[in-house]
Amino acid sequence: MPFSRKVYNSADLPDDMWASFRELRLGQMPNSHEQMPYDSPFFDPDFARLIGKVRGDVSITVEEDQDGLLAYWPLHIGMGGWARAIGVPFSDRNGPVVRAGETVDIAQYLHDHNISGFRTSGLVLSDRIEVNPIETVYANISDLRHDWESFAAQQTQTHKKFFKKLGRLSRKLEKEHSEIVFTFDDKCPEMFKRLITMKREQYARSKYHDVLRPSWVKQMLEQLRSGACPDLQTILSTLCIDGKLVAAELNIQSGNLLHGWLVAFDPEFGKYSPGMLLTHKIMQAMPGHGLRYYDAGTGQAHYKKYFTNTQTPIAQGPIYAQEKVINLVGILGETWSYMEDNTPYNMSKNLERVRRRTDQILGTEISTKQRVLGFSKAAFPFMSKAS
């Protein structure tokens, strides 16, 4: 049983405590050839520390027992004691980091730290945690266990029709254009700027909330790219046709895992499926850079299954504290969840879309002014202007 439970502001933690977090996380991965629960770059304590610096609102929950550090979990704790993953929606994996051989009950953990609940779309499930049944989905993982040739041969055998089409698209592209250049780990600042512009244009076309607009997001990306987190690296991969950027991925690396992160392509070249071609080339390049895993995230995007040869279970949805805290935020959340689950299909999907948009706005916008503006743009999209 833990004998010490504390919640700190990330800015108040000394270097030695951050070091103990790093040791706990890395202690789960002793020369293992198998993927471990905390391989994801979003479990790196330096990522939490960086988010705390650029946002100023990261709380670190800590539990200790007679053997030392038992668990830590960085969170954003908002109104009504409701928590979100740090850096949401950019941190695709989350949950407490727990000492090997120990187990934490999530609902009890939340209660013990005076947290009403936690809404997640990426809680990593493992034997280190216990959690009440919520929806389980699966992260799509490409495990290049031996080499690219073995992986490609297996995937081609399994999905012959898809890879035949991919080859046809590649040949069509080569026939119709004179210069096709793929770059893994493109260092050009202009390429990075163009990726961000393309992604923001995509948000505008689809009327999604522009999660790249807030200043803390810009600072996070700049600092990650400048090496602010020693054990993390951002890798920008680009596909250019006749000197023009047509597809780009900014991915984040931790150890031998590359996590798919920000992806954008020029719709003018959509007939070639440049995003799929780029992903294919990235995986082909990975083994040469010491990378084994590619995490494409959850979801059923049509291309993901063709590059996936294993999956990892992920929980999503609301998790409530062991003893429910009665407050307005909790009541509204429960009522909304009930309506999502118990209304006709079309209404349920609309409620789900509104809730996800709300989560994005509340997660990315820190000030009341920007939150109000975000909700205004969501309600009246014709008023939206690029910023």
C-alpha positions, 0 to 999 in steps of 0.5 A: 500500500502506498504511504505517500500520495502527492500532487505537484505542479510540474514547475515545482519538481526538482531535477532528482525527482524527474530523474527518478521518473525517468528511471522508473519508465526506463526500468520497464525496458531492460534490453527487451526485444518485445514492445513494453507498456511505456515505449511510447514517447508520450510516457517520457517524463521530459515530454511532461516537463516540456508541456508544463513549461509551455503551458504551466498547468501540468500536475504530477500525481505521485505515489510512493511506498516503502520501496520508493517510487510506485507510480507517477502520472502527469495530468491536466486537472481542470474544472470539477476535478476532471483530468485530461492527458498532458498535451492533449490532443497531441499525446496519443498514449497516456496513463500512470507509469507503474513500477514493474510487478505492481498494480494500480487501480485507476478508479482508486488512484483518481479518488486518492488524488481528489480527481473526479474522473479522466477522459481518455482516447489513449489509455495504454492497457497492461497488467500494471493497471486495473480499470473498469470496462470502458471501450477498448480499441487497438493501436495499429503497430508495424513491427519490422521484426527482422528487416524491411524485406521480410515485413514487405513480403509478408504484408504483400502476401496478406494484402495483394490487391492493395500493394498491387494498387500501391505499385501502380500508383507509384509507377503512374507518379514516376511516369507523369512527373520528372523529379520525385524526392523522398527525404527521411528526417528532412532538416529544412525549416521551410519544409516544416513550415509548409507541413504546418500550413498544409495541416492548418489548411486541412483543418480549415477545409474540414472545419475542425478546430485548429489545434496548431494555432495556440502559442503553446503548441508552437512552442512545444513543436519548436522545442522538440525540434531543437532537442529540448527533450534528450531522449525524444526526436522529431523526424520530418519525412517529406515527399516532393514532386518536381520541387513541390512538397506534396506530403509530409509526416512529422513523427516523434521517436523514442528508442526504437519506436516511431510514432505517427504524429502530424500528417498532411498532403497536397489535395492537388496530388490526391489521385496518387495517394501521396500520404500512403506512398510516403508512409510506405517509404518511411517504413522502408527507411526505418530499419536503416535508422535503427527503428523497429516499430511504427505506431499508426495510432487507433482508428480504421483509416483505410490504409492503416490495416495494410501496414499493420502486423500487430496491435496494442489494446487501448482504452477510450472513454470516461473513467470515474473515480472510485467514489463519484464526486457530485458537481456540475461538471460531472453531472453534465458529463454523465448526462451527455454520455448517457445521451450518446449511448441512448439516443438514435444513431444519427443524434448519437453521432452528432452528440459525439462530434460535439463532445469531441470538438468540445474536448479539443477546444478545452484541451488546447485552448488555455485562456477563457477568451480563446475557448469562447472564440473556439466555441463561437467558430464551431457554432458559426464556422463562416465567422472563422478566419485563419490566425 
